[in-house]
Amino acid sequence: MTATDHYASVRYLVDDVQAAVGFYTTHLGFTLNSSAAPAFADVVRGPLRLLLSGPASSGARATPAEATGTGRNRIQLVVDDLDAEIGRLHAAGLPFLGEIVTGPGGRQILLPDPAGNLVELFQPAHRP
């Protein structure tokens, strides 16, 4: 067992590790766990460890060129008040992808990171 065994880890390939660290720590409540910038850094929020791999990192080099692109996958961050989060992030100059989508489970909106990786901000529906 290592110190990181209690995390669920997700790797995002990024163009600029420092920009990605700034985005996640400044705007989304992550803290820097370790940095080997410009190649790599990891940030954590609760049980999520987000691996930020720059172009020179082994994680990026191990990813086939045909597998690049943001695709439709994303991490989901649960928020208490989606409208307040959107207002706060808009005030910081961050753009959203699309509009709020509402479904039976709650409301969500997509926020791209500096490399175009998606973050879903999700407010669960209130259950009676």
N, CA, C and O atoms as a printed pandas DataFrame, in Angstrom:
     atom_number atom_name residue_name chain_id  residue_number  x_coord  y_coord  z_coord
0              1         N          MET        A               1    0.833   -1.186    0.000
1              2        CA          MET        A               1    0.000    0.000    0.000
2              3         C          MET        A               1    0.874    1.245    0.000
3              4         O          MET        A               1    1.890    1.318    0.691
4              5         N          THR        A               2    0.445    2.232   -0.805
5              6        CA          THR        A               2    1.159    3.502   -0.842
6              7         C          THR        A               2    0.236    4.615   -0.367
7              8         O          THR        A               2   -0.950    4.398   -0.119
8              9         N          ALA        A               3    0.802    5.804   -0.245
9             10        CA          ALA        A               3    0.019    6.950    0.229
10            11         C          ALA        A               3   -1.117    7.302   -0.722
11            12         O          ALA        A               3   -2.087    7.934   -0.303
12            13         N          THR        A               4   -1.023    6.910   -1.994
13            14        CA          THR        A               4   -2.063    7.267   -2.957
14            15         C          THR        A               4   -3.119    6.182   -3.137
15            16         O          THR        A               4   -4.004    6.341   -3.977
16            17         N          ASP        A               5   -3.061    5.100   -2.391
17            18        CA          ASP        A               5   -4.022    4.015   -2.556
18            19         C          ASP        A               5   -5.454    4.405   -2.205
19            20         O          ASP        A               5   -6.394    3.742   -2.644
20            21         N          HIS        A               6   -5.636    5.452   -1.435
21            22        CA          HIS        A               6   -6.989    5.837   -1.064
22            23         C          HIS        A               6   -7.623    6.777   -2.085
23            24         O          HIS        A               6   -8.735    7.255   -1.861
24            25         N          TYR        A               7   -6.950    7.055   -3.193
25            26        CA          TYR        A               7   -7.485    7.915   -4.242
26            27         C          TYR        A               7   -7.973    7.083   -5.417
27            28         O          TYR        A               7   -7.456    5.998   -5.685
28            29         N          ALA        A               8   -8.975    7.604   -6.114
29            30        CA          ALA        A               8   -9.308    7.134   -7.449
30            31         C          ALA        A               8   -8.588    8.099   -8.382
31            32         O          ALA        A               8   -8.776    9.311   -8.280
32            33         N          SER        A               9   -7.770    7.580   -9.287
33            34        CA          SER        A               9   -6.975    8.440  -10.156
34            35         C          SER        A               9   -7.521    8.463  -11.574
35            36         O          SER        A               9   -7.933    7.440  -12.120
36            37         N          VAL        A              10   -7.514    9.658  -12.156
37            38        CA          VAL        A              10   -7.903    9.867  -13.544
38            39         C          VAL        A              10   -6.769   10.648  -14.195
39            40         O          VAL        A              10   -6.276   11.617  -13.618
40            41         N          ARG        A              11   -6.347   10.236  -15.400
41            42        CA          ARG        A              11   -5.280   10.945  -16.111
42            43         C          ARG        A              11   -5.901   11.824  -17.196
43            44         O          ARG        A              11   -6.696   11.357  -18.012
44            45         N          TYR        A              12   -5.522   13.103  -17.191
45            46        CA          TYR        A              12   -5.870   14.016  -18.270
46            47         C          TYR        A              12   -4.588   14.438  -18.956
47            48         O          TYR        A              12   -3.629   14.845  -18.301
48            49         N          LEU        A              13   -4.572   14.342  -20.275
49            50        CA          LEU        A              13   -3.453   14.851  -21.056
50            51         C          LEU        A              13   -3.695   16.347  -21.249
51            52         O          LEU        A              13   -4.781   16.758  -21.658
52            53         N          VAL        A              14   -2.679   17.157  -20.952
53            54        CA          VAL        A              14   -2.806   18.608  -21.035
54            55         C          VAL        A              14   -1.662   19.179  -21.860
55            56         O          VAL        A              14   -0.597   18.572  -21.970
56            57         N          ASP        A              15   -1.892   20.345  -22.433
57            58        CA          ASP        A              15   -0.857   21.024  -23.214
58            59         C          ASP        A              15    0.128   21.764  -22.321
59            60         O          ASP        A              15    1.309   21.879  -22.650
60            61         N          ASP        A              16   -0.358   22.265  -21.192
61            62        CA          ASP        A              16    0.438   23.105  -20.298
62            63         C          ASP        A              16    0.120   22.702  -18.855
63            64         O          ASP        A              16   -0.950   23.024  -18.336
64            65         N          VAL        A              17    1.040   22.009  -18.223
65            66        CA          VAL        A              17    0.814   21.488  -16.870
66            67         C          VAL        A              17    0.556   22.621  -15.884
67            68         O          VAL        A              17   -0.364   22.525  -15.071
68            69         N          GLN        A              18    1.336   23.680  -15.936
69            70        CA          GLN        A              18    1.155   24.802  -14.994
70            71         C          GLN        A              18   -0.214   25.443  -15.151
71            72         O          GLN        A              18   -0.860   25.760  -14.152
72            73         N          ALA        A              19   -0.670   25.640  -16.389
73            74        CA          ALA        A              19   -1.995   26.211  -16.628
74            75         C          ALA        A              19   -3.077   25.298  -16.074
75            76         O          ALA        A              19   -4.048   25.774  -15.484
76            77         N          ALA        A              20   -2.921   23.994  -16.257
77            78        CA          ALA        A              20   -3.902   23.043  -15.736
78            79         C          ALA        A              20   -3.928   23.050  -14.215
79            80         O          ALA        A              20   -5.003   23.042  -13.616
80            81         N          VAL        A              21   -2.758   23.066  -13.583
81            82        CA          VAL        A              21   -2.700   23.130  -12.120
82            83         C          VAL        A              21   -3.396   24.394  -11.632
83            84         O          VAL        A              21   -4.189   24.342  -10.692
84            85         N          GLY        A              22   -3.109   25.520  -12.261
85            86        CA          GLY        A              22   -3.751   26.773  -11.879
86            87         C          GLY        A              22   -5.258   26.716  -12.012
87            88         O          GLY        A              22   -5.973   27.187  -11.127
88            89         N          PHE        A              23   -5.756   26.149  -13.098
89            90        CA          PHE        A              23   -7.192   26.018  -13.338
90            91         C          PHE        A              23   -7.858   25.205  -12.233
91            92         O          PHE        A              23   -8.840   25.646  -11.637
92            93         N          TYR        A              24   -7.323   24.022  -11.964
93            94        CA          TYR        A              24   -7.963   23.131  -10.992
94            95         C          TYR        A              24   -7.821   23.622   -9.554
95            96         O          TYR        A              24   -8.747   23.459   -8.759
96            97         N          THR        A              25   -6.691   24.214   -9.205
97            98        CA          THR        A              25   -6.505   24.673   -7.822
98            99         C          THR        A              25   -7.200   26.006   -7.572
99           100         O          THR        A              25   -7.750   26.218   -6.491
100          101         N          THR        A              26   -7.186   26.893   -8.536
101          102        CA          THR        A              26   -7.794   28.213   -8.350
102          103         C          THR        A              26   -9.310   28.175   -8.429
103          104         O          THR        A              26   -9.989   28.831   -7.639
104          105         N          HIS        A              27   -9.847   27.416   -9.374
105          106        CA          HIS        A              27  -11.272   27.487   -9.656
106          107         C          HIS        A              27  -12.112   26.329   -9.149
107          108         O          HIS        A              27  -13.316   26.492   -8.953
108          109         N          LEU        A              28  -11.510   25.151   -8.928
109          110        CA          LEU        A              28  -12.325   23.972   -8.636
110          111         C          LEU        A              28  -12.001   23.287   -7.319
111          112         O          LEU        A              28  -12.458   22.168   -7.084
112          113         N          GLY        A              29  -11.229   23.925   -6.457
113          114        CA          GLY        A              29  -11.024   23.395   -5.114
114          115         C          GLY        A              29  -10.051   22.241   -4.984
115          116         O          GLY        A              29  -10.045   21.568   -3.954
116          117         N          PHE        A              30   -9.230   21.988   -5.988
117          118        CA          PHE        A              30   -8.200   20.958   -5.890
118          119         C          PHE        A              30   -6.980   21.536   -5.174
119          120         O          PHE        A              30   -6.793   22.752   -5.135
120          121         N          THR        A              31   -6.159   20.662   -4.613
121          122        CA          THR        A              31   -4.883   21.078   -4.041
122          123         C          THR        A              31   -3.771   20.335   -4.769
123          124         O          THR        A              31   -3.944   19.200   -5.213
124          125         N          LEU        A              32   -2.634   20.998   -4.879
125          126        CA          LEU        A              32   -1.484   20.393   -5.548
126          127         C          LEU        A              32   -0.918   19.301   -4.656
127          128         O          LEU        A              32   -0.617   19.544   -3.487
128          129         N          ASN        A              33   -0.771   18.104   -5.199
129          130        CA          ASN        A              33   -0.197   16.985   -4.463
130          131         C          ASN        A              33    1.299   16.884   -4.749
131          132         O          ASN        A              33    2.108   16.773   -3.827
132          133         N          SER        A              34    1.662   16.921   -6.037
133          134        CA          SER        A              34    3.080   16.893   -6.408
134          135         C          SER        A              34    3.226   17.515   -7.784
135          136         O          SER        A              34    2.272   17.576   -8.560
136          137         N          SER        A              35    4.449   17.981   -8.079
137          138        CA          SER        A              35    4.687   18.588   -9.376
138          139         C          SER        A              35    6.070   18.222   -9.895
139          140         O          SER        A              35    7.066   18.294   -9.176
140          141         N          ALA        A              36    6.100   17.831  -11.155
141          142        CA          ALA        A              36    7.338   17.657  -11.899
142          143         C          ALA        A              36    7.161   18.439  -13.205
143          144         O          ALA        A              36    7.574   17.997  -14.277
144          145         N          ALA        A              37    6.528   19.624  -13.081
145          146        CA          ALA        A              37    6.248   20.467  -14.245
146          147         C          ALA        A              37    7.567   20.820  -14.918
147          148         O          ALA        A              37    8.571   21.036  -14.240
148          149         N          PRO        A              38    7.571   20.879  -16.222
149          150        CA          PRO        A              38    6.423   20.950  -17.120
150          151         C          PRO        A              38    5.894   19.588  -17.595
151          152         O          PRO        A              38    4.947   19.547  -18.379
152          153         N          ALA        A              39    6.476   18.489  -17.144
153          154        CA          ALA        A              39    6.041   17.173  -17.623
154          155         C          ALA        A              39    4.769   16.673  -16.943
155          156         O          ALA        A              39    3.897   16.114  -17.609
156          157         N          PHE        A              40    4.647   16.863  -15.635
157          158        CA          PHE        A              40    3.586   16.194  -14.892
158          159         C          PHE        A              40    3.297   16.911  -13.578
159          160         O          PHE        A              40    4.181   17.535  -12.991
160          161         N          ALA        A              41    2.061   16.815  -13.128
161          162        CA          ALA        A              41    1.671   17.215  -11.776
162          163         C          ALA        A              41    0.412   16.425  -11.430
163          164         O          ALA        A              41   -0.279   15.924  -12.317
164          165         N          ASP        A              42    0.122   16.318  -10.153
165          166        CA          ASP        A              42   -1.157   15.744   -9.755
166          167         C          ASP        A              42   -1.787   16.631   -8.700
167          168         O          ASP        A              42   -1.116   17.185   -7.829
168          169         N          VAL        A              43   -3.111   16.744   -8.811
169          170        CA          VAL        A              43   -3.906   17.545   -7.893
170          171         C          VAL        A              43   -4.974   16.633   -7.304
171          172         O          VAL        A              43   -5.383   15.657   -7.932
172          173         N          VAL        A              44   -5.422   16.959   -6.096
173          174        CA          VAL        A              44   -6.418   16.118   -5.427
174          175         C          VAL        A              44   -7.582   16.960   -4.922
175          176         O          VAL        A              44   -7.436   18.128   -4.565
176          177         N          ARG        A              45   -8.729   16.320   -4.909
177          178        CA          ARG        A              45   -9.947   16.877   -4.308
178          179         C          ARG        A              45  -10.709   15.691   -3.757
179          180         O          ARG        A              45  -11.198   14.845   -4.505
180          181         N          GLY        A              46  -10.805   15.639   -2.432
181          182        CA          GLY        A              46  -11.436   14.482   -1.810
182          183         C          GLY        A              46  -10.722   13.217   -2.231
183          184         O          GLY        A              46   -9.494   13.157   -2.169
184          185         N          PRO        A              47  -11.467   12.192   -2.664
185          186        CA          PRO        A              47  -10.835   10.936   -3.048
186          187         C          PRO        A              47  -10.366   10.894   -4.505
187          188         O          PRO        A              47   -9.928    9.847   -4.981
188          189         N          LEU        A              48  -10.455   12.032   -5.223
189          190        CA          LEU        A              48  -10.052   12.062   -6.626
190          191         C          LEU        A              48   -8.648   12.629   -6.771
191          192         O          LEU        A              48   -8.366   13.736   -6.313
192          193         N          ARG        A              49   -7.782   11.875   -7.399
193          194        CA          ARG        A              49   -6.436   12.320   -7.752
194          195         C          ARG        A              49   -6.413   12.488   -9.260
195          196         O          ARG        A              49   -6.570   11.519  -10.003
196          197         N          LEU        A              50   -6.218   13.725   -9.710
197          198        CA          LEU        A              50   -6.211   14.031  -11.133
198          199         C          LEU        A              50   -4.769   14.161  -11.593
199          200         O          LEU        A              50   -4.039   15.049  -11.153
200          201         N          LEU        A              51   -4.371   13.265  -12.484
201          202        CA          LEU        A              51   -3.009   13.234  -13.019
202          203         C          LEU        A              51   -2.975   14.137  -14.251
203          204         O          LEU        A              51   -3.692   13.888  -15.220
204          205         N          LEU        A              52   -2.159   15.168  -14.220
205          206        CA          LEU        A              52   -2.071   16.126  -15.317
206          207         C          LEU        A              52   -0.771   15.867  -16.063
207          208         O          LEU        A              52    0.308   16.223  -15.588
208          209         N          SER        A              53   -0.876   15.253  -17.222
209          210        CA          SER        A              53    0.290   14.812  -17.978
210          211         C          SER        A              53    0.537   15.718  -19.170
211          212         O          SER        A              53   -0.280   15.796  -20.086
212          213         N          GLY        A              54    1.683   16.409  -19.148
213          214        CA          GLY        A              54    2.078   17.263  -20.259
214          215         C          GLY        A              54    2.625   16.431  -21.412
215          216         O          GLY        A              54    2.795   15.219  -21.277
216          217         N          PRO        A              55    2.905   17.085  -22.565
217          218        CA          PRO        A              55    3.363   16.366  -23.751
218          219         C          PRO        A              55    4.616   15.514  -23.544
219          220         O          PRO        A              55    4.781   14.499  -24.220
220          221         N          ALA        A              56    5.494   15.903  -22.631
221          222        CA          ALA        A              56    6.739   15.155  -22.424
222          223         C          ALA        A              56    6.613   14.051  -21.379
223          224         O          ALA        A              56    7.581   13.335  -21.124
224          225         N          SER        A              57    5.454   13.904  -20.780
225          226        CA          SER        A              57    5.288   12.910  -19.717
226          227         C          SER        A              57    5.193   11.505  -20.290
227          228         O          SER        A              57    4.864   11.317  -21.462
228          229         N          SER        A              58    5.486   10.526  -19.453
229          230        CA          SER        A              58    5.352    9.134  -19.887
230          231         C          SER        A              58    3.897    8.799  -20.172
231          232         O          SER        A              58    3.612    8.006  -21.069
232          233         N          GLY        A              59    2.966    9.394  -19.418
233          234        CA          GLY        A              59    1.545    9.139  -19.659
234          235         C          GLY        A              59    1.109    9.598  -21.038
235          236         O          GLY        A              59    0.325    8.918  -21.701
236          237         N          ALA        A              60    1.611   10.748  -21.478
237          238        CA          ALA        A              60    1.279   11.247  -22.815
238          239         C          ALA        A              60    1.969   10.409  -23.878
239          240         O          ALA        A              60    1.375   10.088  -24.908
240          241         N          ARG        A              61    3.222   10.056  -23.629
241          242        CA          ARG        A              61    3.970    9.264  -24.611
242          243         C          ARG        A              61    3.399    7.854  -24.747
243          244         O          ARG        A              61    3.543    7.232  -25.799
244          245         N          ALA        A              62    2.761    7.347  -23.710
245          246        CA          ALA        A              62    2.182    6.001  -23.752
246          247         C          ALA        A              62    0.800    5.981  -24.408
247          248         O          ALA        A              62    0.222    4.913  -24.610
248          249         N          THR        A              63    0.274    7.160  -24.739
249          250        CA          THR        A              63   -1.051    7.247  -25.346
250          251         C          THR        A              63   -0.910    7.327  -26.859
251          252         O          THR        A              63   -0.290    8.265  -27.361
252          253         N          PRO        A              64   -1.464    6.375  -27.599
253          254        CA          PRO        A              64   -1.349    6.408  -29.059
254          255         C          PRO        A              64   -1.958    7.677  -29.637
255          256         O          PRO        A              64   -2.956    8.181  -29.121
256          257         N          ALA        A              65   -1.364    8.195  -30.705
257          258        CA          ALA        A              65   -1.833    9.439  -31.326
258          259         C          ALA        A              65   -3.305    9.361  -31.704
259          260         O          ALA        A              65   -4.025   10.352  -31.584
260          261         N          GLU        A              66   -3.762    8.200  -32.158
261          262        CA          GLU        A              66   -5.166    8.077  -32.561
262          263         C          GLU        A              66   -6.129    8.136  -31.365
263          264         O          GLU        A              66   -7.339    8.251  -31.558
264          265         N          ALA        A              67   -5.618    8.062  -30.162
265          266        CA          ALA        A              67   -6.462    8.125  -28.965
266          267         C          ALA        A              67   -6.568    9.534  -28.402
267          268         O          ALA        A              67   -7.235    9.736  -27.387
268          269         N          THR        A              68   -5.933   10.509  -29.029
269          270        CA          THR        A              68   -5.964   11.868  -28.492
270          271         C          THR        A              68   -7.281   12.548  -28.809
271          272         O          THR        A              68   -8.039   12.082  -29.659
272          273         N          GLY        A              69   -7.550   13.635  -28.135
273          274        CA          GLY        A              69   -8.798   14.374  -28.270
274          275         C          GLY        A              69   -9.586   14.264  -26.979
275          276         O          GLY        A              69   -9.368   13.351  -26.182
276          277         N          THR        A              70  -10.491   15.187  -26.780
277          278        CA          THR        A              70  -11.220   15.203  -25.521
278          279         C          THR        A              70  -12.323   14.166  -25.455
279          280         O          THR        A              70  -12.701   13.734  -24.365
280          281         N          GLY        A              71  -12.845   13.760  -26.598
281          282        CA          GLY        A              71  -13.910   12.766  -26.576
282          283         C          GLY        A              71  -15.112   13.250  -25.786
283          284         O          GLY        A              71  -15.371   14.452  -25.722
284          285         N          ARG        A              72  -15.832   12.344  -25.197
285          286        CA          ARG        A              72  -17.041   12.696  -24.459
286          287         C          ARG        A              72  -16.906   12.374  -22.978
287          288         O          ARG        A              72  -17.837   12.609  -22.208
288          289         N          ASN        A              73  -15.763   11.843  -22.571
289          290        CA          ASN        A              73  -15.550   11.500  -21.169
290          291         C          ASN        A              73  -15.236   12.746  -20.363
291          292         O          ASN        A              73  -14.772   13.750  -20.903
292          293         N          ARG        A              74  -15.497   12.671  -19.056
293          294        CA          ARG        A              74  -15.212   13.802  -18.176
294          295         C          ARG        A              74  -15.246   13.351  -16.736
295          296         O          ARG        A              74  -15.766   12.286  -16.405
296          297         N          ILE        A              75  -14.673   14.195  -15.883
297          298        CA          ILE        A              75  -14.844   13.972  -14.452
298          299         C          ILE        A              75  -16.078   14.749  -14.027
299          300         O          ILE        A              75  -16.442   15.744  -14.654
300          301         N          GLN        A              76  -16.714   14.295  -12.968
301          302        CA          GLN        A              76  -17.903   14.956  -12.452
302          303         C          GLN        A              76  -17.601   15.468  -11.054
303          304         O          GLN        A              76  -17.133   14.723  -10.194
304          305         N          LEU        A              77  -17.876   16.753  -10.836
305          306        CA          LEU        A              77  -17.759   17.355   -9.513
306          307         C          LEU        A              77  -19.151   17.740   -9.051
307          308         O          LEU        A              77  -19.841   18.506   -9.722
308          309         N          VAL        A              78  -19.568   17.214   -7.910
309          310        CA          VAL        A              78  -20.881   17.507   -7.366
310          311         C          VAL        A              78  -20.816   18.841   -6.631
311          312         O          VAL        A              78  -19.905   19.083   -5.839
312          313         N          VAL        A              79  -21.794   19.701   -6.902
313          314        CA          VAL        A              79  -21.876   21.019   -6.272
314          315         C          VAL        A              79  -23.229   21.169   -5.591
315          316         O          VAL        A              79  -24.206   20.529   -5.979
316          317         N          ASP        A              80  -23.274   22.017   -4.576
317          318        CA          ASP        A              80  -24.529   22.257   -3.859
318          319         C          ASP        A              80  -25.447   23.220   -4.603
319          320         O          ASP        A              80  -26.668   23.070   -4.567
320          321         N          ASP        A              81  -24.859   24.216   -5.282
321          322        CA          ASP        A              81  -25.629   25.260   -5.940
322          323         C          ASP        A              81  -25.003   25.526   -7.312
323          324         O          ASP        A              81  -24.041   26.285   -7.427
324          325         N          LEU        A              82  -25.553   24.901   -8.336
325          326        CA          LEU        A              82  -24.989   25.008   -9.678
326          327         C          LEU        A              82  -24.996   26.443  -10.182
327          328         O          LEU        A              82  -24.018   26.895  -10.778
328          329         N          ASP        A              83  -26.077   27.158   -9.953
329          330        CA          ASP        A              83  -26.162   28.534  -10.432
330          331         C          ASP        A              83  -25.089   29.413   -9.800
331          332         O          ASP        A              83  -24.493   30.247  -10.481
332          333         N          ALA        A              84  -24.840   29.236   -8.515
333          334        CA          ALA        A              84  -23.799   30.013   -7.843
334          335         C          ALA        A              84  -22.419   29.666   -8.401
335          336         O          ALA        A              84  -21.589   30.555   -8.590
336          337         N          GLU        A              85  -22.169   28.390   -8.665
337          338        CA          GLU        A              85  -20.876   27.978   -9.232
338          339         C          GLU        A              85  -20.693   28.564  -10.629
339          340         O          GLU        A              85  -19.612   29.045  -10.969
340          341         N          ILE        A              86  -21.742   28.523  -11.427
341          342        CA          ILE        A              86  -21.658   29.099  -12.771
342          343         C          ILE        A              86  -21.365   30.591  -12.685
343          344         O          ILE        A              86  -20.514   31.096  -13.418
344          345         N          GLY        A              87  -22.053   31.294  -11.807
345          346        CA          GLY        A              87  -21.809   32.725  -11.633
346          347         C          GLY        A              87  -20.382   33.011  -11.208
347          348         O          GLY        A              87  -19.748   33.926  -11.735
348          349         N          ARG        A              88  -19.870   32.237  -10.260
349          350        CA          ARG        A              88  -18.507   32.433   -9.753
350          351         C          ARG        A              88  -17.483   32.193  -10.862
351          352         O          ARG        A              88  -16.531   32.959  -11.012
352          353         N          LEU        A              89  -17.683   31.129  -11.633
353          354        CA          LEU        A              89  -16.730   30.788  -12.685
354          355         C          LEU        A              89  -16.840   31.730  -13.889
355          356         O          LEU        A              89  -15.832   32.045  -14.522
356          357         N          HIS        A              90  -18.058   32.177  -14.207
357          358        CA          HIS        A              90  -18.222   33.201  -15.257
358          359         C          HIS        A              90  -17.492   34.478  -14.852
359          360         O          HIS        A              90  -16.823   35.100  -15.677
360          361         N          ALA        A              91  -17.619   34.870  -13.580
361          362        CA          ALA        A              91  -16.946   36.079  -13.092
362          363         C          ALA        A              91  -15.431   35.964  -13.194
363          364         O          ALA        A              91  -14.738   36.973  -13.323
364          365         N          ALA        A              92  -14.918   34.745  -13.136
365          366        CA          ALA        A              92  -13.479   34.510  -13.281
366          367         C          ALA        A              92  -13.061   34.426  -14.752
367          368         O          ALA        A              92  -11.887   34.213  -15.057
368          369         N          GLY        A              93  -14.021   34.593  -15.657
369          370        CA          GLY        A              93  -13.721   34.591  -17.084
370          371         C          GLY        A              93  -13.664   33.224  -17.734
371          372         O          GLY        A              93  -13.129   33.087  -18.834
372          373         N          LEU        A              94  -14.209   32.206  -17.072
373          374        CA          LEU        A              94  -14.156   30.851  -17.633
374          375         C          LEU        A              94  -15.363   30.595  -18.527
375          376         O          LEU        A              94  -16.488   30.946  -18.169
376          377         N          PRO        A              95  -15.135   29.984  -19.692
377          378        CA          PRO        A              95  -16.235   29.678  -20.614
378          379         C          PRO        A              95  -16.827   28.296  -20.329
379          380         O          PRO        A              95  -16.129   27.393  -19.866
380          381         N          PHE        A              96  -18.099   28.148  -20.607
381          382        CA          PHE        A              96  -18.764   26.857  -20.484
382          383         C          PHE        A              96  -19.030   26.302  -21.870
383          384         O          PHE        A              96  -19.082   27.041  -22.854
384          385         N          LEU        A              97  -19.194   24.996  -21.932
385          386        CA          LEU        A              97  -19.514   24.321  -23.178
386          387         C          LEU        A              97  -20.988   23.956  -23.127
387          388         O          LEU        A              97  -21.384   23.082  -22.355
388          389         N          GLY        A              98  -21.788   24.602  -23.925
389          390        CA          GLY        A              98  -23.220   24.334  -23.925
390          391         C          GLY        A              98  -23.929   25.042  -22.785
391          392         O          GLY        A              98  -23.387   25.934  -22.131
392          393         N          GLU        A              99  -25.144   24.612  -22.579
393          394        CA          GLU        A              99  -26.015   25.200  -21.562
394          395         C          GLU        A              99  -26.285   24.172  -20.460
395          396         O          GLU        A              99  -25.888   23.012  -20.571
396          397         N          ILE        A             100  -26.955   24.605  -19.414
397          398        CA          ILE        A             100  -27.371   23.690  -18.341
398          399         C          ILE        A             100  -28.331   22.656  -18.924
399          400         O          ILE        A             100  -29.251   22.986  -19.672
400          401         N          VAL        A             101  -28.091   21.398  -18.560
401          402        CA          VAL        A             101  -28.986   20.310  -18.947
402          403         C          VAL        A             101  -29.619   19.778  -17.666
403          404         O          VAL        A             101  -28.934   19.505  -16.680
404          405         N          THR        A             102  -30.946   19.638  -17.703
405          406        CA          THR        A             102  -31.679   19.145  -16.542
406          407         C          THR        A             102  -32.284   17.789  -16.869
407          408         O          THR        A             102  -32.876   17.598  -17.932
408          409         N          GLY        A             103  -32.128   16.854  -15.945
409          410        CA          GLY        A             103  -32.694   15.524  -16.116
410          411         C          GLY        A             103  -33.265   15.042  -14.799
411          412         O          GLY        A             103  -33.297   15.800  -13.829
412          413         N          PRO        A             104  -33.715   13.804  -14.743
413          414        CA          PRO        A             104  -34.334   13.291  -13.522
414          415         C          PRO        A             104  -33.370   13.222  -12.343
415          416         O          PRO        A             104  -33.801   13.271  -11.191
416          417         N          GLY        A             105  -32.064   13.110  -12.616
417          418        CA          GLY        A             105  -31.089   13.006  -11.534
418          419         C          GLY        A             105  -30.560   14.336  -11.042
419          420         O          GLY        A             105  -29.978   14.412   -9.960
420          421         N          GLY        A             106  -30.760   15.403  -11.836
421          422        CA          GLY        A             106  -30.258   16.703  -11.427
422          423         C          GLY        A             106  -29.935   17.585  -12.619
423          424         O          GLY        A             106  -30.419   17.369  -13.730
424          425         N          ARG        A             107  -29.092   18.599  -12.355
425          426        CA          ARG        A             107  -28.706   19.577  -13.374
426          427         C          ARG        A             107  -27.199   19.541  -13.559
427          428         O          ARG        A             107  -26.451   19.284  -12.615
428          429         N          GLN        A             108  -26.755   19.805  -14.799
429          430        CA          GLN        A             108  -25.326   19.759  -15.066
430          431         C          GLN        A             108  -24.951   20.732  -16.174
431          432         O          GLN        A             108  -25.780   21.145  -16.984
432          433         N          ILE        A             109  -23.660   21.084  -16.176
433          434        CA          ILE        A             109  -23.088   21.895  -17.243
434          435         C          ILE        A             109  -21.631   21.471  -17.396
435          436         O          ILE        A             109  -21.007   20.996  -16.447
436          437         N          LEU        A             110  -21.100   21.648  -18.602
437          438        CA          LEU        A             110  -19.721   21.252  -18.878
438          439         C          LEU        A             110  -18.801   22.462  -18.912
439          440         O          LEU        A             110  -19.132   23.510  -19.467
440          441         N          LEU        A             111  -17.634   22.283  -18.300
441          442        CA          LEU        A             111  -16.605   23.305  -18.234
442          443         C          LEU        A             111  -15.318   22.706  -18.793
443          444         O          LEU        A             111  -14.805   21.741  -18.225
444          445         N          PRO        A             112  -14.773   23.250  -19.899
445          446        CA          PRO        A             112  -13.506   22.723  -20.406
446          447         C          PRO        A             112  -12.321   23.278  -19.622
447          448         O          PRO        A             112  -12.320   24.449  -19.243
448          449         N          ASP        A             113  -11.308   22.436  -19.377
449          450        CA          ASP        A             113  -10.079   22.933  -18.758
450          451         C          ASP        A             113   -9.228   23.582  -19.853
451          452         O          ASP        A             113   -9.640   23.572  -21.013
452          453         N          PRO        A             114   -8.062   24.144  -19.532
453          454        CA          PRO        A             114   -7.274   24.827  -20.555
454          455         C          PRO        A             114   -6.884   23.954  -21.756
455          456         O          PRO        A             114   -6.619   24.488  -22.833
456          457         N          ALA        A             115   -6.842   22.632  -21.595
457          458        CA          ALA        A             115   -6.509   21.731  -22.702
458          459         C          ALA        A             115   -7.753   21.194  -23.406
459          460         O          ALA        A             115   -7.633   20.433  -24.366
460          461         N          GLY        A             116   -8.943   21.576  -22.947
461          462        CA          GLY        A             116  -10.179   21.102  -23.553
462          463         C          GLY        A             116  -10.767   19.868  -22.898
463          464         O          GLY        A             116  -11.811   19.385  -23.337
464          465         N          ASN        A             117  -10.119   19.334  -21.844
465          466        CA          ASN        A             117  -10.696   18.209  -21.100
466          467         C          ASN        A             117  -11.943   18.701  -20.388
467          468         O          ASN        A             117  -11.991   19.840  -19.923
468          469         N          LEU        A             118  -12.942   17.850  -20.302
469          470        CA          LEU        A             118  -14.220   18.279  -19.743
470          471         C          LEU        A             118  -14.352   17.989  -18.252
471          472         O          LEU        A             118  -13.922   16.953  -17.747
472          473         N          VAL        A             119  -14.972   18.959  -17.571
473          474        CA          VAL        A             119  -15.353   18.826  -16.173
474          475         C          VAL        A             119  -16.861   19.061  -16.132
475          476         O          VAL        A             119  -17.357   20.085  -16.602
476          477         N          GLU        A             120  -17.572   18.103  -15.569
477          478        CA          GLU        A             120  -19.022   18.245  -15.428
478          479         C          GLU        A             120  -19.314   18.736  -14.008
479          480         O          GLU        A             120  -18.957   18.083  -13.028
480          481         N          LEU        A             121  -19.959   19.880  -13.916
481          482        CA          LEU        A             121  -20.440   20.370  -12.623
482          483         C          LEU        A             121  -21.878   19.876  -12.501
483          484         O          LEU        A             121  -22.702   20.142  -13.375
484          485         N          PHE        A             122  -22.179   19.164  -11.429
485          486        CA          PHE        A             122  -23.460   18.476  -11.295
486          487         C          PHE        A             122  -24.099   18.789   -9.960
487          488         O          PHE        A             122  -23.481   18.633   -8.907
488          489         N          GLN        A             123  -25.355   19.235  -10.016
489          490        CA          GLN        A             123  -26.162   19.444   -8.807
490          491         C          GLN        A             123  -27.264   18.404   -8.789
491          492         O          GLN        A             123  -28.162   18.435   -9.631
492          493         N          PRO        A             124  -27.204   17.469   -7.824
493          494        CA          PRO        A             124  -28.237   16.425   -7.763
494          495         C          PRO        A             124  -29.614   17.011   -7.526
495          496         O          PRO        A             124  -29.764   18.053   -6.889
496          497         N          ALA        A             125  -30.622   16.318   -8.052
497          498        CA          ALA        A             125  -32.014   16.713   -7.821
498          499         C          ALA        A             125  -32.338   16.454   -6.354
499          500         O          ALA        A             125  -31.830   15.516   -5.740
500          501         N          HIS        A             126  -33.183   17.299   -5.820
501          502        CA          HIS        A             126  -33.626   17.081   -4.431
502          503         C          HIS        A             126  -34.638   15.949   -4.429
503          504         O          HIS        A             126  -35.575   15.931   -5.228
504          505         N          ARG        A             127  -34.442   15.033   -3.547
505          506        CA          ARG        A             127  -35.332   13.876   -3.421
506          507         C          ARG        A             127  -36.265   14.097   -2.227
507          508         O          ARG        A             127  -35.831   14.557   -1.171
508          509         N          PRO        A             128  -37.551   13.767   -2.401
509          510        CA          PRO        A             128  -38.495   13.932   -1.267
510          511         C          PRO        A             128  -38.207   12.968   -0.142
511          512         O          PRO        A             128  -38.903   12.979    0.873
